[in-house]
Amino acid sequence: MAQRAKRPRGQKQYKARAKKKVA
């Protein structure tokens, strides 16, 4: 997650995908 969060663009999308993966 940290690596993907580093990318500035698409934060909302990354958060949504992260939630699905984590949940």
N, C-alpha and C positions, 0 to 999 in steps of 0.2 A: 504493500500500500504506500509506503513512504516513497518508493521510487516513482510511482505514478503520480503521487501528490506533488512531486517536485515539478512536474510539467505545469506551466502557468495556464495554458489554454485547456478548456474542457474540464474545469474543476467540478462543475455541477454534475456532468456526466460521470466523471471518475467517482465522485461521492456516491451517486446512485448505483453504479456498478459495484463499488466496494461494499455498499450495504447489502446488495443481493448476494455477493460472494461471502461476506462475513456472516450474514443472517442464515 
